[in-house]
Amino acid sequence: MTHTKTSAFAEVNEKVAQAGEILSLKSGIVKALSSCEREVVISIPLRRGDDVEVLTGYRVQHSSARGPRKGGIRFHQDVDLDDVRALASLMTWKTALIDVPFGGAKGGVAVDASKLTSIEKEEIIRRWTRSLVHVLGHHRDIPAPDMGTDAKSMAWLMDEFHRLEGFQPACVTGKPVELFGAPGREEATGRGVAMIAAATLKENKLKVEGATVVIQGFGNVGRYAALVCQELGMKVIAISDVSGGIVDKKGIDIQSIFSFKTLDEVKADERIGSAEVLTLECDVLIPAALGGVINDSNSSKINARFIIEGANQPITISADRDLRAQGVVIVPDILANSGGVMGSYFEWTQNIQEFSWPLEKFRRELDTRMEGAFINVHKVSKKHSVDLRTAAFIVAVGRVAEAFELRGSLV
């Protein structure tokens, strides 16, 4: 029997349909919100030795009802059109949920980023930009870094865009601070995750100080989430990456290991497998690595009271059901990891004004708005007696549907 991959886009649309039903939206509106406005597939020839390899690139624009589309570019060998559609759609809901004036988009190139030289990576991002320049722009569609891309990739993208369209630093976010980036943007996703963890504990009448935290992932999101959790007084008792995990029940000093590239470089008394960290006993579990890591094989072994989704779709639909039945509170990805797009919004705003903010202002704005978004979702979950994921979609789908109808998009 061949194993068919479940459609990530269909999974997102299931939540959209459910929110539409609760909000009594017309079926045509739900169908419009479950479709992508534009999908572009491009071929990217890449010189490899004395031959050429042809890569496939994507840009999917899901919605512009609430503003220009926004979303990252992913370099990963498993990227396909369905994944990009799902991620573009999630960006629409994420931006609506935290109330920033963007719609959703996502881009990708099917390539193993770890096997690319710096020159190859630059060539790919420049070709991607040249092929898509007609659908990009600071008031059309604003890319950002994602898996396999970084601030340097965004600098190359901006440079290529400038050659073709003139100076427009707001055409892309997540740029190096030295090149019109915003101080605070790099840490924004992880910081947002930590702030949401603190807000969740407070909302459930628990002390933030001393609460135990376990994090899977030591990339950008996991690293900053761990650091800010520690700064807020929580105890990070375990953290893992692809090389495995480290455990210290007294609390790991994240500050001291922050600059290590991987955790196998860190001296530790107790080591643990990368996936094993997910089943450790803790107050707060933060999966901040890949999607689908909590599934039917391990959901019954989860030992946390709260799960804050740092990664996109880290819990499968059936595992989500099981965990909620066990009484675990799950804060969904579209809320928990939306600090990144909030930070991108701040960078975009500063670029358009050509006026930069001090780091303290960036952090203050981010913290206030993330907490506000959480409180709103919590209120809606109580009002409709639903879990936080459903509540988040009710808020987001309601806002996009309202904008869609107000614009007269149905004429």
C-alpha positions as CSV (number, residue, x, y, z in Angstrom):
1,M,0.0,0.0,0.0
2,T,1.4,3.4,-0.9
3,H,1.4,6.0,1.8
4,T,-0.2,9.2,0.5
5,K,0.8,12.4,2.1
6,T,-2.1,14.3,3.7
7,S,-2.6,17.7,2.2
8,A,-1.4,20.4,4.5
9,F,-3.5,22.9,2.6
10,A,-6.6,20.8,3.1
11,E,-5.9,20.6,6.8
12,V,-5.8,24.4,7.1
13,N,-8.9,24.8,5.1
14,E,-10.7,22.4,7.4
15,K,-10.1,24.9,10.2
16,V,-11.3,27.8,7.9
17,A,-14.5,25.9,7.1
18,Q,-15.1,25.2,10.8
19,A,-14.6,28.9,11.7
20,G,-16.9,29.8,8.8
21,E,-19.6,27.6,10.2
22,I,-19.4,29.1,13.7
23,L,-19.5,32.6,12.2
24,S,-22.4,31.6,9.9
25,L,-20.5,32.8,6.7
26,K,-21.9,32.1,3.3
27,S,-20.5,29.1,1.6
28,G,-19.2,31.2,-1.3
29,I,-17.2,33.4,1.1
30,V,-15.6,30.3,2.7
31,K,-14.7,28.9,-0.7
32,A,-13.1,32.2,-1.6
33,L,-11.1,32.3,1.6
34,S,-10.0,28.7,1.0
35,S,-8.6,29.5,-2.5
36,C,-5.3,31.2,-3.4
37,E,-5.4,34.4,-5.5
38,R,-2.3,33.6,-7.5
39,E,0.2,30.7,-7.8
40,V,3.4,31.1,-9.7
41,V,5.7,28.1,-10.4
42,I,9.1,28.9,-12.0
43,S,12.1,26.9,-13.2
44,I,15.5,28.1,-11.9
45,P,18.5,26.8,-13.9
46,L,21.6,26.5,-11.6
47,R,25.1,25.9,-13.0
48,R,26.6,22.9,-11.3
49,G,30.1,22.1,-12.5
50,D,30.0,21.8,-16.2
51,D,26.3,21.0,-16.3
52,V,23.0,22.7,-15.3
53,E,20.5,21.5,-12.6
54,V,17.0,22.9,-13.0
55,L,15.3,23.7,-9.7
56,T,11.6,24.4,-9.1
57,G,10.6,27.7,-7.4
58,Y,7.2,28.9,-6.1
59,R,5.4,32.0,-4.9
60,V,1.8,31.5,-3.8
61,Q,-0.3,34.6,-2.9
62,H,-3.2,33.6,-0.8
63,S,-5.1,36.8,0.0
64,S,-4.7,40.5,-0.3
65,A,-8.1,41.4,1.4
66,R,-6.3,43.1,4.4
67,G,-3.2,44.4,2.7
68,P,-0.2,43.4,0.6
69,R,0.8,39.8,0.9
70,K,3.5,38.8,3.3
71,G,5.4,35.6,3.7
72,G,8.8,33.8,3.9
73,I,10.9,32.0,1.3
74,R,11.8,28.4,2.2
75,F,14.8,26.5,0.7
76,H,14.1,22.8,1.4
77,Q,14.2,19.6,-0.7
78,D,10.6,18.6,0.3
79,V,9.0,21.9,-0.7
80,D,6.0,21.4,-3.0
81,L,3.1,23.4,-4.2
82,D,0.7,22.0,-1.5
83,D,3.0,23.0,1.3
84,V,3.5,26.5,0.0
85,R,-0.3,26.9,-0.4
86,A,-0.8,25.8,3.2
87,L,1.9,28.2,4.5
88,A,0.6,31.1,2.4
89,S,-2.9,30.5,3.8
90,L,-1.5,30.3,7.4
91,M,0.1,33.7,6.8
92,T,-3.3,35.2,5.9
93,W,-4.7,34.0,9.2
94,K,-1.7,34.9,11.2
95,T,-1.5,38.5,10.0
96,A,-5.3,38.9,10.5
97,L,-5.1,37.4,14.0
98,I,-2.5,39.8,15.3
99,D,-4.2,42.6,13.3
100,V,-1.4,43.8,11.0
101,P,-2.3,45.2,7.6
102,F,-1.0,42.2,5.5
103,G,-2.4,39.2,3.6
104,G,-0.7,35.9,3.2
105,A,1.9,34.6,0.8
106,K,4.7,32.1,0.8
107,G,7.6,31.2,-1.5
108,G,10.0,28.3,-1.8
109,V,12.6,26.5,-3.9
110,A,12.8,22.7,-3.8
111,V,16.5,22.4,-2.9
112,D,18.6,21.1,0.0
113,A,20.0,24.3,1.4
114,S,22.7,22.5,3.4
115,K,24.3,21.4,0.2
116,L,24.5,24.8,-1.5
117,T,27.6,27.0,-1.6
118,S,27.1,30.6,-0.7
119,I,27.5,31.6,-4.4
120,E,24.8,29.0,-5.5
121,K,22.5,30.3,-2.8
122,E,22.9,33.9,-4.0
123,E,22.4,32.8,-7.7
124,I,19.1,31.0,-6.7
125,I,17.7,33.9,-4.8
126,R,18.6,36.4,-7.5
127,R,17.0,34.3,-10.2
128,W,13.9,33.7,-8.0
129,T,13.6,37.5,-7.6
130,R,14.1,38.2,-11.3
131,S,11.5,35.7,-12.3
132,L,8.9,37.0,-9.8
133,V,9.7,40.8,-9.8
134,H,6.4,41.5,-11.5
135,V,4.4,40.1,-8.5
136,L,6.6,41.4,-5.7
137,G,7.0,44.9,-4.2
138,H,6.4,46.7,-0.9
139,H,2.8,47.3,-1.6
140,R,2.2,44.0,-3.4
141,D,4.0,41.1,-1.8
142,I,6.9,41.3,0.7
143,P,9.1,38.2,1.2
144,A,11.1,37.3,4.4
145,P,13.5,34.6,5.5
146,D,12.3,31.1,6.4
147,M,13.8,27.6,6.6
148,G,17.1,27.5,4.6
149,T,17.2,31.3,4.0
150,D,18.5,34.1,6.3
151,A,19.2,37.8,6.5
152,K,22.0,37.5,4.0
153,S,19.6,35.9,1.4
154,M,17.2,38.8,2.0
155,A,20.0,41.3,1.3
156,W,20.7,39.6,-2.0
157,L,17.0,39.7,-2.8
158,M,16.7,43.4,-2.0
159,D,19.8,44.2,-4.1
160,E,18.4,42.3,-7.1
161,F,15.0,44.1,-6.6
162,H,16.7,47.5,-6.5
163,R,18.6,46.8,-9.7
164,L,15.3,46.2,-11.4
165,E,12.9,48.6,-9.6
166,G,15.0,51.2,-7.8
167,F,15.5,51.8,-4.1
168,Q,12.7,50.3,-2.1
169,P,14.1,48.7,1.2
170,A,10.6,47.8,2.3
171,C,10.4,45.3,-0.6
172,V,11.6,42.5,1.8
173,T,11.9,42.1,5.6
174,G,14.4,40.1,7.8
175,K,17.3,42.0,6.2
176,P,20.6,42.5,8.1
177,V,20.4,45.4,10.6
178,E,23.3,47.1,8.7
179,L,21.2,47.1,5.5
180,F,17.9,48.6,6.5
181,G,16.9,45.7,8.8
182,A,15.4,46.4,12.2
183,P,17.1,45.8,15.6
184,G,14.8,43.2,17.2
185,R,13.5,41.5,14.1
186,E,15.8,38.5,14.4
187,E,14.7,37.7,17.9
188,A,11.0,38.5,17.3
189,T,9.6,35.1,16.6
190,G,11.3,33.4,19.6
191,R,10.6,36.4,21.8
192,G,6.9,36.3,20.9
193,V,6.8,32.5,21.7
194,A,8.2,33.3,25.2
195,M,5.8,36.1,25.8
196,I,2.8,33.9,24.8
197,A,4.1,31.2,27.2
198,A,4.2,33.8,30.0
199,A,0.7,35.1,29.1
200,T,-0.6,31.5,29.1
201,L,0.7,30.8,32.6
202,K,-0.7,34.0,33.9
203,E,-4.1,33.4,32.3
204,N,-4.2,30.0,34.0
205,K,-3.3,31.6,37.4
206,L,0.2,30.1,37.5
207,K,3.4,31.8,38.4
208,V,5.8,32.6,35.5
209,E,8.7,32.6,37.9
210,G,10.1,29.0,38.2
211,A,7.8,27.4,35.7
212,T,9.6,24.6,33.9
213,V,10.0,24.7,30.1
214,V,11.2,22.2,27.6
215,I,12.1,23.3,24.0
216,Q,12.6,21.2,20.9
217,G,14.7,23.2,18.4
218,F,17.8,25.3,18.8
219,G,17.5,27.3,15.6
220,N,16.5,30.9,15.5
221,V,13.1,30.4,17.2
222,G,14.1,27.9,19.9
223,R,17.2,29.8,20.8
224,Y,15.5,33.1,21.4
225,A,12.4,31.5,23.0
226,A,14.8,29.8,25.5
227,L,16.7,33.0,26.2
228,V,13.6,35.2,26.8
229,C,11.9,32.4,28.9
230,Q,15.0,32.5,31.1
231,E,14.9,36.3,31.3
232,L,11.3,36.2,32.3
233,G,12.2,33.8,35.2
234,M,11.1,30.5,33.8
235,K,13.4,27.4,34.1
236,V,14.5,25.8,30.8
237,I,15.1,22.3,32.0
238,A,15.8,20.7,28.5
239,I,16.5,21.8,25.0
240,S,17.3,19.8,21.8
241,D,18.4,20.1,18.2
242,V,19.2,17.5,15.5
243,S,22.3,16.5,17.3
244,G,20.3,15.5,20.4
245,G,19.3,17.2,23.7
246,I,20.6,18.3,27.0
247,V,18.8,18.2,30.4
248,D,19.3,20.0,33.7
249,K,16.4,19.9,36.2
250,K,17.9,22.9,38.0
251,G,17.6,24.9,34.8
252,I,20.0,25.4,31.8
253,D,21.8,28.8,31.7
254,I,20.8,29.6,28.1
255,Q,22.9,32.8,28.1
256,S,26.0,30.7,28.4
257,I,25.2,28.3,25.6
258,F,23.5,30.8,23.3
259,S,26.4,31.3,20.9
260,F,27.0,27.6,20.3
261,K,26.1,26.5,16.8
262,T,24.8,23.1,17.8
263,L,24.1,21.5,21.2
264,D,26.7,18.7,20.7
265,E,29.3,21.4,21.4
266,V,27.8,22.1,24.8
267,K,29.2,20.3,27.9
268,A,26.3,18.6,29.7
269,D,25.9,16.0,32.5
270,E,22.7,14.6,31.0
271,R,22.1,14.0,27.3
272,I,18.9,12.8,25.7
273,G,17.6,12.0,22.2
274,S,16.2,14.8,20.0
275,A,12.6,13.4,20.0
276,E,12.8,12.3,23.7
277,V,12.7,15.8,25.0
278,L,9.0,16.0,23.8
279,T,8.0,13.5,26.5
280,L,9.7,15.1,29.5
281,E,7.6,16.3,32.4
282,C,7.3,20.1,32.4
283,D,4.8,22.9,32.7
284,V,5.4,24.3,29.2
285,L,6.5,22.4,26.1
286,I,7.7,24.4,23.1
287,P,8.1,22.4,19.8
288,A,10.1,24.9,17.8
289,A,11.6,22.7,15.1
290,L,9.7,20.9,12.3
291,G,6.1,20.1,11.6
292,G,4.3,16.9,12.6
293,V,6.7,16.0,15.5
294,I,3.9,15.3,17.9
295,N,1.8,12.6,16.4
296,D,0.0,9.3,17.1
297,S,3.3,7.6,18.0
298,N,4.0,9.9,21.0
299,S,0.9,12.0,21.9
300,S,0.0,9.7,24.8
301,K,3.5,10.1,26.3
302,I,3.3,14.0,26.4
303,N,3.8,15.1,29.9
304,A,3.3,18.9,29.7
305,R,0.4,21.1,30.8
306,F,0.8,23.6,28.1
307,I,2.1,23.3,24.5
308,I,3.1,26.5,22.8
309,E,3.6,25.9,19.1
310,G,6.9,27.6,18.0
311,A,7.1,25.6,14.7
312,N,4.4,25.6,12.0
313,Q,1.9,22.7,12.4
314,P,4.1,20.7,14.9
315,I,1.1,18.6,16.1
316,T,-1.0,16.4,13.7
317,I,-4.8,16.8,13.8
318,S,-5.4,13.4,15.6
319,A,-2.6,14.1,18.1
320,D,-4.2,17.5,18.8
321,R,-7.5,15.8,19.5
322,D,-5.9,13.3,21.9
323,L,-3.9,15.9,23.8
324,R,-7.0,18.1,24.3
325,A,-8.9,15.1,25.6
326,Q,-6.0,14.6,28.1
327,G,-6.5,18.2,29.2
328,V,-3.4,19.7,27.6
329,V,-3.8,23.4,26.6
330,I,-2.4,24.0,23.2
331,V,-1.6,27.6,22.0
332,P,-1.7,27.3,18.1
333,D,1.2,28.3,15.8
334,I,-0.8,31.1,14.1
335,L,-0.8,32.9,17.4
336,A,2.3,31.5,19.2
337,N,4.9,32.1,16.4
338,S,3.4,35.3,14.9
339,G,6.0,37.5,16.6
340,G,8.1,37.0,13.4
341,V,5.5,38.7,11.2
342,M,4.8,41.3,13.8
343,G,8.5,42.1,13.8
344,S,8.5,42.1,10.0
345,Y,5.6,44.6,10.1
346,F,7.7,46.9,12.3
347,E,10.6,46.6,9.9
348,W,8.4,47.3,6.9
349,T,6.9,50.3,8.6
350,Q,10.3,51.8,9.5
351,N,11.5,51.2,5.9
352,I,8.5,53.0,4.4
353,Q,9.0,56.0,6.8
354,E,12.8,55.8,6.4
355,F,12.9,56.3,10.2
356,S,14.3,53.7,12.6
357,W,13.2,52.7,16.1
358,P,15.3,52.0,19.1
359,L,15.4,48.3,20.2
360,E,13.5,49.0,23.4
361,K,10.5,50.5,21.4
362,F,10.5,47.4,19.1
363,R,10.4,45.0,22.1
364,R,7.8,47.0,24.0
365,E,5.5,47.2,21.0
366,L,6.0,43.5,20.2
367,D,5.3,42.4,23.8
368,T,2.2,44.5,24.2
369,R,0.6,43.4,20.9
370,M,1.4,39.7,21.4
371,E,-0.2,39.7,24.8
372,G,-3.2,41.6,23.5
373,A,-3.7,39.1,20.7
374,F,-3.5,36.2,23.2
375,I,-6.0,37.8,25.6
376,N,-8.4,38.3,22.6
377,V,-8.1,34.7,21.5
378,H,-8.7,33.5,25.0
379,K,-11.8,35.6,25.3
380,V,-13.2,34.2,22.0
381,S,-12.5,30.7,23.1
382,K,-14.5,31.2,26.3
383,K,-17.4,32.9,24.3
384,H,-17.8,30.0,21.9
385,S,-16.6,27.3,24.3
386,V,-13.9,26.1,21.8
387,D,-10.2,25.4,22.1
388,L,-7.6,28.1,21.4
389,R,-6.8,26.9,17.8
390,T,-10.5,27.1,16.8
391,A,-10.8,30.5,18.6
392,A,-7.7,31.9,16.7
393,F,-9.3,30.9,13.4
394,I,-12.6,32.4,14.4
395,V,-10.9,35.8,15.0
396,A,-8.7,35.6,11.9
397,V,-11.4,34.3,9.4
398,G,-13.9,36.8,10.8
399,R,-11.5,39.7,10.1
400,V,-10.6,38.6,6.6
401,A,-14.2,37.8,5.6
402,E,-15.3,41.2,6.8
403,A,-12.5,43.0,4.8
404,F,-13.4,40.8,1.8
405,E,-17.0,41.8,1.9
406,L,-16.3,45.5,2.7
407,R,-14.0,45.9,-0.3
408,G,-16.8,44.8,-2.7
409,S,-14.7,42.0,-3.9
410,L,-17.9,40.1,-4.7
411,V,-19.1,42.5,-7.4
